[in-house]
Amino acid sequence: MTNRQWIYAKPIEGKLATDNFKMRQTPVPTIRQGQTLVRNKVISLDPANRTYFKYQGYRPKLHVGEAMHGFGVGEVVETRDYRFKVGDIVHGDMEWADYSIINSYDRAEFFYKCTPGYSEEDLVGALGIPGLTALFGLEKLGPLRAGQTVVVAGATGACGTILGQLAKIAGCRVIGFGGGIEKCRWLVDELGFDDAVDYKGEDVAADLASKCPDGVDFFSDATGGIVTTATLPVMNKNAPWYHFGEITTYDDPANNRGILTGNGLTPELETLCDRQNLKPRFLLVFDYYCERIRAEKTLASYMKEGRLKAPKTVLEGLENLPSALVDGTFGSNRIGKLSVRIS
Ligand SMILES: NC(=O)c1ccc[n+]([C@@H]2O[C@H](COP(=O)([O-])OP(=O)(O)OC[C@H]3O[C@@H](n4cnc5c(N)ncnc54)[C@H](OP(=O)(O)O)[C@@H]3O)[C@@H](O)[C@H]2O)c1
């Protein structure tokens, strides 16, 4: 039996491209004591995958020659770890491959047995890292009150689609940022947002300001860039600024962490933030993973009641992983959670 595996084969020069990856065939790994062999089923494509080559974040930095990784869900085919049994569906930091190995000492926040009964795409989406990032952000930085105005950056993506709908469930007025008029219309028509702003449009700041006459009470910021600079001036004093990602910096080799390291704002915006007491507040979803099962239940119950949609774009085939990352994670036509089905 062979294992097809994508490796990070060539250092990135300029923009990430599919030829930075190369597929190799290896024998299916043999497990040792404490290890579990998993047949990958669905691999999640996340903007953060692009940072793996740049620095150590929640996982070690990736070096040329190593197998590419991504969060995913797979089925246990062989195990020498008491926690699992053959047939279990598990979530983990998988290799971009047909098979992955889980070690008993791997981080329990990443590697866990999934709750049965949910689709594998939802386990990496609305009920996985993106859904929990949305829910924890609102719970830990809120609570939201009915009638408040919430602005959602990256509203068409995996986290933003869920966060915006949760804010609607809380009775808030929700404005989302989308890339292009069609995606903005989709946010309103399909997800029930109150309004949307095209971050690729002409005067983004004026467009947002006209849609937030009472200011902004909660800013969910996953992008930085124009979305952030347009939102800060309309935020109300002391309003929470949930800054849990900064997509606009991920492809820029000179800009590693942007706003959180004090690099992303003009002096004028810094003065404004001081005056209005606006502080970017980061939260790593895994910091709250001890609450995962409770949070998953909350999200699943909203979905069951028809109050929460789980938009997704699912591509097929291991061979399509590099193009899905290169074309699919930034500004493409897809919506919601992007994943690739492997088997
Ligand atoms: N802190 C944590 O624990 C944690 C956990 C999960 C995710 N994150 C971070 O959260 C962010 C969102 O992740 P996700 O999984 O929701 O991503 P995603 O599904 O890939 O969605 C990306 C979103 O960003 C928008 N976008 C892309 N380029 C943009 C730009 N230049 N300016 C403004 N918006 C842009 C896209 O809009 P269009 O497609 O409409 O153009 C889309 O709505 C990422 O930064 C990720 O790293 C953090």
The ligand as an ORCA input file, in Angstrom:
! r2SCAN-3c Opt
* xyz 0 1
  N      -7.258     33.034     16.790
  C      -7.702     31.841     16.446
  O      -7.739     30.909     17.256
  C      -8.177     31.600     15.049
  C      -8.872     30.439     14.720
  C      -9.351     30.279     13.407
  C      -9.085     31.262     12.457
  N      -8.359     32.361     12.810
  C      -8.066     33.429     11.858
  O      -9.322     33.957     11.490
  C      -9.230     34.513     10.191
  C     -10.394     34.008      9.355
  O     -10.257     32.612      9.184
  P     -11.327     31.829      8.327
  O     -11.050     30.393      8.547
  O     -12.670     32.374      8.554
  O     -10.870     32.225      6.854
  P     -11.585     31.950      5.473
  O     -12.684     30.985      5.614
  O     -10.492     31.639      4.514
  O     -12.237     33.362      5.085
  C     -11.416     34.412      4.771
  C     -12.219     35.680      4.775
  O     -11.338     36.796      4.667
  C     -11.764     37.641      3.626
  N     -10.580     38.274      3.005
  C      -9.646     37.684      2.240
  N      -8.713     38.572      1.868
  C      -9.080     39.762      2.408
  C      -8.546     41.073      2.362
  N      -7.414     41.358      1.695
  N      -9.182     42.076      3.019
  C     -10.326     41.795      3.693
  N     -10.902     40.590      3.773
  C     -10.279     39.570      3.129
  C     -12.532     36.772      2.682
  O     -13.467     37.591      2.011
  P     -14.003     37.291      0.511
  O     -13.816     35.823      0.251
  O     -15.441     37.712      0.596
  O     -13.191     38.123     -0.390
  C     -13.209     35.775      3.616
  O     -14.401     36.307      4.127
  C      -7.857     34.142      9.670
  O      -6.989     35.227      9.892
  C      -7.452     32.982     10.551
  O      -6.068     32.854     10.658
  C      -7.915     32.547     14.085
*
